[in-house]
C-alpha cells in the first residue's frame, strides 16, 4: 500500500500509476451515466482496478497545480452541504456549473454523500462514532452511502462512494473511504477534500486527532482526452497545501461545523439576493474557529464574484500562503 505525507503526493502518484500501468477501456454506453456524457459522447478511458493510497496528514488535503486549479469555494461549499446532510441541487450549482445534469428532478441530488450519511437513514456518522466511543476496538463502524435500491433504480445518480469505515487506532481516528468509481484527475481533489474534512469532524466528536486517511477505489480512472493534462501534472508535480485542523474536542468540532454550515448558507443566500451589504457584514466578521475562518474568506470572496465584484478579496488569519493564493484566484 502506498503511503504519502500529503494528498498532493498521493494525487500525483495516482495519475502516474494510471498513465504507466492503466488499461484502456472503451466508453460506457449507458445514457444515464456521466461516463457516456449522458449518451451524448464516446468517452474511452484508462483505469486501474482496486487502487488504494494512504495519506498520513489529512489536513494536507489540497493539491496546488497551475494546470488544474482547485476551486476552493466549491470544496468548502460541498463540505458544508454534506455536513448539513442536504441534497438540494441549488447549493452545488451555485459553485459549479453542470450540477443540474446529475439531477433526475432538477431539484435534488438523490445520491448526495452527506445526505445519505447523516440524514436520509438517520445520522449514520454520529451512530458509528458512538459505537467507537462505547467500544474503541469496534469493527462495525461502517456508514453506507450506496444502497441496494440503487441497483433497481433508473437514475442519473448511482453514487460513486460505497461508504466509509472508521477505526480508533493508536489514539487517532483512521478513516477509510471506499469508492466504487473514482475519476482520478478532476474529481478526486474534491472527493478527497470532502472526506478528509468529514474525518476531522468525526475525530473531533471523539476527542481525538485525525489519523491516517485511506482512499480505496474499485475503478480509478481518467478519460483518454484528459491524458495530456494528467501528464503535465505528473511532470510538474502538484504542491501540497494545508488547512487548519478541526478542533479535537466534541464541542469545538460541533462549533466549527455549525460555523461552516452557517457561513455557507448566509453568504450563498445573500449573493443570490444581490445583497452586497449582507455579504460585507459576514465577510468582515472573523469566525471563531480557524477552519471556519478560512472558509469565511473563501466563501465570501466567491460571493463577491457572484455579485460581479472581481476585485474584493477576503483574507483569513488562519490561511497559509498557498491557501491565500487559492482564495485570491477565485
C-alpha positions in Angstrom: 0.0 0.0 0.0 1.4 3.4 -1.0 1.7 5.8 2.0 2.0 9.6 1.4 2.5 12.5 3.7 0.1 14.7 1.8 -2.8 14.5 -0.6 -0.8 16.3 -3.3 1.8 13.5 -3.3 -0.9 10.8 -3.5 -2.7 12.6 -6.3 0.4 12.9 -8.4 1.4 9.3 -7.8 -2.0 8.1 -8.7 -2.0 9.9 -12.0 1.4 8.5 -12.7 0.2 4.9 -11.9 -2.8 5.3 -14.3 -0.6 6.5 -17.1 2.1 3.8 -16.6 0.0 0.8 -15.5 -3.6 1.5 -16.5 -5.7 -0.4 -19.0 -7.5 1.1 -21.9 -11.3 0.7 -21.6 -14.0 1.5 -24.2 -16.6 4.0 -23.4 -19.6 3.3 -21.2 -22.8 3.4 -23.3 -25.5 3.9 -20.6 -27.3 7.1 -21.4 -28.0 7.7 -17.7 -24.3 7.8 -16.9 -21.9 10.8 -17.0 -19.3 8.3 -18.3 -21.1 8.4 -21.6 -21.8 12.2 -21.2 -25.4 11.1 -20.7 -25.4 9.4 -24.1 -24.0 12.3 -26.0 -20.4 11.3 -26.5 -17.9 8.4 -26.8 -15.6 8.6 -23.7 -13.0 5.8 -23.7 -10.9 5.9 -20.5 -7.8 4.5 -18.8 -8.1 2.7 -15.5 -6.6 0.8 -12.6 -8.6 -1.7 -10.7 -8.5 -1.7 -6.9 -6.3 1.4 -6.4 -5.6 2.5 -2.8 -3.5 5.2 -1.2 -2.9 6.3 2.4 -2.4 9.9 3.5 -0.7 10.4 6.8 -1.7 14.0 7.4 -5.4 14.7 6.5 -5.1 18.4 7.0 -2.7 18.5 4.0 -5.8 18.0 1.8 -5.1 20.3 -1.2 -3.0 19.7 -4.4 -1.9 23.0 -5.9 -1.1 23.0 -9.6 -1.4 25.7 -12.3 -2.6 23.1 -14.8 -5.8 22.4 -12.9 -6.5 25.0 -10.2 -8.7 23.7 -7.4 -12.0 25.6 -6.9 -11.6 26.1 -3.1 -15.1 27.7 -2.8 -16.6 24.5 -4.2 -14.6 22.5 -1.7 -15.9 24.4 1.3 -19.4 24.6 -0.2 -19.5 20.9 -0.7 -18.2 20.2 2.8 -20.8 22.5 4.4 -23.6 21.0 2.3 -22.6 17.5 3.2 -22.1 18.1 7.0 -25.6 19.6 6.9 -26.9 16.5 5.3 -28.6 18.3 2.4 -29.4 17.0 -1.1 -30.7 20.2 -2.9 -29.1 20.7 -6.3 -29.0 24.5 -6.0 -26.2 24.6 -3.5 -23.6 22.7 -5.6 -24.9 24.5 -8.7 -24.0 27.9 -7.1 -20.4 26.8 -7.0 -20.2 24.6 -10.1 -21.9 24.7 -13.4 -23.4 21.5 -14.6 -24.7 20.2 -11.3 -28.2 20.1 -12.6 -27.4 17.5 -15.2 -27.0 14.9 -12.5 -30.4 15.5 -11.0 -33.4 13.4 -12.1 -36.0 16.1 -11.0 -33.8 19.2 -11.3 -34.4 19.9 -7.5 -32.5 17.2 -5.6 -29.4 15.0 -5.9 -30.5 11.7 -4.6 -27.0 10.3 -4.3 -25.6 13.2 -2.3 -23.0 11.6 0.0 -23.6 13.8 3.1 -27.4 13.4 2.8 -27.0 9.6 2.8 -24.5 9.6 5.6 -26.2 12.0 8.1 -29.9 12.5 7.1 -31.6 10.0 4.8 -31.4 7.0 7.1 -30.6 8.7 10.3 -27.3 10.1 11.3 -25.0 7.2 10.4 -21.9 9.2 11.1 -22.8 10.0 14.6 -24.0 6.4 15.2 -20.7 4.9 14.2 -18.8 7.5 16.2 -20.9 6.4 19.2 -20.1 2.8 18.6 -16.4 3.6 18.8 -16.9 5.7 21.9 -18.6 2.8 23.6 -16.1 0.2 22.3 -12.8 1.6 21.0 -11.9 -1.7 19.3 -15.2 -1.9 17.3 -15.1 -3.1 13.7 -18.8 -2.3 12.9 -18.2 1.4 12.4 -19.1 1.4 8.7 -21.5 4.0 7.3 -23.1 3.3 4.0 -23.6 5.6 1.0 -24.6 3.0 -1.6 -27.9 1.3 -1.0 -29.4 -1.9 -2.5 -32.2 0.2 -4.1 -29.6 1.9 -6.3 -29.3 -1.4 -8.3 -33.0 -1.3 -9.1 -33.5 2.4 -9.7 -33.2 4.1 -13.1 -31.4 7.3 -12.3 -28.7 9.7 -13.4 -27.2 9.2 -10.0 -25.5 6.0 -8.8 -23.3 7.1 -6.0 -19.5 6.8 -6.7 -19.0 6.2 -2.9 -19.8 2.9 -1.3 -19.3 4.1 2.3 -16.8 5.0 5.0 -15.2 2.8 7.6 -13.9 4.3 10.9 -11.3 2.9 13.3 -9.8 4.2 16.5 -6.2 3.1 16.4 -3.2 4.3 18.3 -5.3 7.1 19.8 -6.3 8.6 16.4 -9.3 8.2 14.1 -8.3 6.3 10.9 -10.8 6.8 8.1 -11.2 4.5 5.1 -13.3 5.8 2.1 -14.5 3.1 -0.2 -15.3 4.3 -3.7 -16.8 2.1 -6.4 -15.5 4.5 -9.0 -13.1 7.4 -8.8 -12.4 9.9 -11.6 -8.7 10.4 -10.7 -7.9 13.7 -12.3 -10.7 16.3 -12.0 -13.0 14.8 -9.3 -10.6 13.2 -6.8 -9.4 16.5 -5.4 -13.0 17.3 -4.3 -13.9 13.9 -3.0 -10.7 13.7 -1.0 -11.2 17.2 0.4 -14.7 16.3 1.4 -14.0 13.0 3.2 -10.8 14.3 4.9 -12.9 17.2 6.2 -15.6 14.7 7.5 -12.8 12.6 9.0 -11.5 15.6 11.0 -15.0 16.4 12.2 -15.7 12.9 13.3 -12.3 12.8 15.1 -13.3 15.9 16.9 -16.5 14.3 18.1 -14.4 11.5 19.6 -12.0 14.0 21.1 -9.0 12.5 19.3 -6.8 13.7 16.4 -7.4 12.6 12.8 -5.1 9.8 11.9 -4.4 8.1 8.5 -6.8 8.8 5.7 -7.2 5.8 3.2 -8.9 6.2 -0.2 -9.7 2.9 -2.0 -11.3 2.8 -5.4 -12.8 -0.1 -7.4 -12.0 1.7 -10.6 -9.5 4.6 -10.6 -9.5 6.3 -13.9 -9.5 9.3 -16.2 -10.7 9.8 -19.8 -8.5 9.5 -22.8 -8.9 13.2 -23.7 -7.5 14.0 -20.2 -4.3 12.1 -20.5 -2.2 15.1 -21.7 -3.3 17.1 -18.7 -2.6 14.3 -16.3 0.9 14.0 -17.9 1.6 17.7 -17.3 0.7 17.3 -13.6 2.9 14.2 -13.3 5.9 16.0 -15.0 5.5 19.1 -12.8 4.0 17.6 -9.6 1.2 19.2 -7.6 2.4 21.1 -4.4 0.8 20.3 -1.0 -1.2 22.9 0.9 -2.8 22.5 4.3 -5.8 23.8 6.1 -6.3 24.3 9.9 -7.5 21.2 11.6 -11.0 20.9 13.0 -10.9 21.3 16.8 -10.2 18.0 18.6 -13.0 18.3 21.2 -16.6 17.4 20.7 -17.8 21.0 21.5 -15.1 22.5 19.3 -15.8 20.2 16.3 -19.6 20.9 16.5 -18.9 24.6 16.7 -16.7 24.5 13.7 -19.3 22.6 11.7 -22.1 25.0 12.8 -20.0 28.0 11.8 -19.1 26.4 8.4 -22.7 25.5 7.6 -24.0 28.8 8.7 -21.4 30.9 6.8 -22.0 28.9 3.6 -25.8 29.3 3.8 -25.8 33.0 4.7 -23.2 34.0 2.1 -24.8 32.0 -0.7 -28.3 33.4 0.0 -27.0 36.9 0.3 -25.2 36.7 -3.0 -28.2 35.1 -4.7 -30.3 38.0 -3.4 -27.7 40.5 -4.6 -27.4 41.8 -1.1 -24.0 43.3 -1.0 -24.4 44.8 2.4 -25.1 41.4 3.9 -22.0 39.9 2.2 -19.9 42.9 3.5 -21.1 42.2 7.1 -20.4 38.5 7.0 -17.0 39.0 5.2 -15.9 41.5 7.9 -16.7 39.2 10.9 -13.9 36.7 11.7 -15.1 33.2 12.6 -14.3 31.7 16.0 -12.6 28.5 14.7 -9.7 28.6 12.4 -11.1 26.2 9.8 -14.3 28.2 9.6 -12.3 31.5 9.3 -10.5 30.1 6.2 -13.9 29.1 4.9 -15.3 32.6 5.6 -12.6 34.2 3.5 -13.0 31.7 0.7 -16.8 31.7 0.5 -17.1 35.5 0.9 -14.6 36.1 -1.9 -16.8 33.7 -4.0 -19.9 35.6 -3.0 -18.3 38.9 -4.2 -17.5 37.2 -7.6 -21.2 36.1 -7.9 -22.1 39.8 -7.3 -19.9 40.8 -10.2 -17.1 42.2 -7.9 -13.9 40.8 -9.3 -11.5 42.8 -7.1 -12.6 42.3 -3.5 -10.6 39.7 -1.6 -11.3 38.5 1.9 -8.4 37.4 4.0 -8.2 35.0 6.9 -5.9 34.9 9.9 -5.6 31.1 9.6 -4.8 30.7 5.9 -1.3 29.6 5.0 0.2 31.4 1.9 -0.6 28.7 -0.6 -4.3 28.7 0.5 -4.4 32.5 0.5 -3.3 32.3 -3.2 -6.1 29.8 -3.9 -8.6 32.2 -2.4 -7.2 35.2 -4.4 -7.7 33.1 -7.6 -11.4 32.5 -7.1 
